[in-house]
Amino acid sequence: MSALHRLRNGAATAVRRVGAPVGSVMRVRTDAPLVALTFDDGPVDGGTQKVLAALGDAGATATFFVLLTRVRRAPALLRDVVAAGHEIALHGPDHRRLTTLPPDSIRSRMRDSRSELEDAAGVPVRWFRPPYGAQNMRIWRATRAAGMTPVLWGPTLADWRTTSTEERLRLAVQGERGAIILGHDGFADAVDGVDDGPAPELDKGRLVSAVAAGYADKGLSLRSLGEVAASGRLVREARFTH
């Protein structure tokens, strides 16, 4: 059996077992003038505060996909994100690529991570974004079984790599209504179980302000994924990594 046939058969089995559409949320189909802004890899002292300040100045909200390795180091900063009216979601207990971990550990990893994050944040956790966007059918099923919905992204702030400010803005402001924009208030490193090289040097707050202004020029507002989802219908795509 080819890899494509195995993937299709696995997707069909997941639908029967989980009772939910297979695939990760890629965008929201909505008529509301909204785009979803999301941030990964925090909370991190310095970066998260700058992002929060810029969001506050813009009257925007966002969804923060946090790492438990960072939450444990900065629990008060997590509470600041919640107090500012933003949405909390899970990025993982650390930033290791899930497809490289023992398959039998995934289900308990998802369940326990969601429980720990909800206890720390004091709010329900609905969304999960796998580190690097890497997932297979086993990970997708474990995410759904833990009561979360997998989320990927469309436009990106490109704030995880070195490039020009002009290029970051060009990439970030490509979205239309219901787009899910990827940003980062932190940068994963050895603390999170990975080595992705040096973090790029940039002012995250200034970048967020420029992105908010760019979308305002298009008549669109930056809101959390939960707020955008409430205005329309989730659009999913089956994107899996083996």
Summary of the structure (lengths in Angstrom):
residues: 242
radius of gyration: 17.2
end to end distance: 15.5
largest distance: 55.0
contacts: 835
relative contact order: 0.25
helix: 44%
strand: 20%
